[in-house]
């Protein structure tokens, strides 16, 4: 089992030292990967319902909505020079937000500047209001846009004379150099909890990364994913599976009854990870389950590394 962490400073902190400290702490504790999500700016008002429907999460906390937002591409470029070993992941990049040629270039440079440590998590997005704010392609067509942009990325990263013609992505007469370090290209992980995301991962991805799913849900969906991968003419082992879930230790208490989180004692958390493992999950990525400070969040990671990861 591999383990990653999401780099969201508690309380919506905008201090760059906090996110660097979290990344360095994750590396010190020998986590495999560190992840950051994608928002450019929060609209003043928005409908939160799609967040729960598409991502499986609760309404974004007010501190997050009104607080500073770390843009992921520039942030990972900064972190690439701050940590030396840990892999750096986009969890996830909302593909329709950026021109595909420009985005492919930025991702290629991130892979080069990080020494080949980039993981490109990609999703179709959920916030209609942010699409409108950024002048992105139509929200209703975000699935098609995402599929086309991923295909354009791969062409641009791998071909000396890339070519792709879609409805929303057009790549011809372009020479994109230098290419990424990783061969054939940085791994593409597809985010999203539903059938569309699984189909996208089966067609183009090296991994599928849903959030807030119970082991029982994962067992059913992984079985479906493997069938979709075979239908796409690929071997099921070509697409790995990670799940993102909240971590919150609580000694001497039952903890949360949410089956999509890691809560309770060390033993309870170990048992839950084993259930994910039995369902076919190969990576667990930790979200903050409610720790209010960087020190407390890092402390939970220290306990996880010392008491949980070594005993699964």
Helices and strands as residue ranges (DSSP letters): E 2-6, G 10-12, H 16-28, E 33-36, H 49-55, H 62-66, H 72-80, E 87-90, E 93-94, G 95-97, H 100-113, E 118-123, H 128-134, G 139-141, H 142-158, E 162-165, E 170-174, E 188-191, H 195-204, E 207-211, H 215-231, G 236-238, E 240-249, E 262-264, H 266-279, E 283-288, H 294-303, I 304-308, G 309-311
